[in-house]
């Protein structure tokens, strides 16, 4: 009687590159900030790249709720000319 075939693994699991990943905590949740203020440009500059793009959650470590508020705050600050739309060349 033939042996039952085991399921084949298509790809092998590789260990994550770059060492162990640390959990990023949301800055706003840590400091118990409910709303992100668009007038606080020093705080918003942390979430903008050198080119002027809004950084993603994966990079900044912000939670979904606060990242959404950051993006709206950056857009409002740009509209009021507190932040540039593009970075300097």
N, C-alpha and C positions, 0 to 999 in steps of 0.2 A: 504494500500500500504506500503510495507516494506521500511525502511530507507536505503539509500545507505551506503554501508560499507566504513568506512574510512580505509586508508592504515595503516597497522600495522607497528609499528617500531620494528625492530628485536632486536636491542641493544639500551640501553639508553646511552646518551652522558654523559661522566664523565668529571668533571673538570680536568685540567692538574695537575699532581702531582708535588710537589716541588715548588709551588708558581708560580708567573708570570715569563715568559721567557723574557730575555732581548735580543735585537737584537745584534748579534756580527758583528762588522765591520771589514773588511779586513785591516790588518796593512799596507800592501803595497799600497792599494788604498788610505788610509788616508794620507800617507806620499808621495803620487804621485810617487811611485817607479815603473818604467816600467818593468825592468828585475830583477830577483832574482839572486844575485851573488853567485856562488858556493864557492868562496874563503872566504866569510864572514861567518866563522863557528859559531861565537857567535849568529848571527841572525838565523842560521839554527838549532841550538840546541833547540830552542823553539819548533820546529816542530818534534822532535824525542822523543820517550818515553824512560823511564829508561832502557827498554829491548833493545832499538835500533830500534824499529819499527817507521815508519813514521806515524804520527798522522793524523787522517782523517779531512776533512773539517768541519765536524759537531763539532769536538772538538776544532780545532784551530780557526775557524771563518774566514778562508781565502776564498776569492771568487774562483770560478772554475778556472779561468785563472791563478791566482797566486798560487793556490794549485798545479796545474800541473807543474808550473815552480819550485816550492819548491821541489817536488818529483824528478824532473830531477836534480836539483842542489844538493840534498842530495846524489843521486846516483853517481854523478860526484865527489863529495867531498869524498865519501867512496872509490871510485876507486883510488883517489890520496892520500889516507891514511890520510886525514884530519879529517874524522869522522870514528868511529868504525862501523863495521857491526853488532856486538852484544854488549849489555851492559856488564858491569862487574858483576861478581857473588858475 
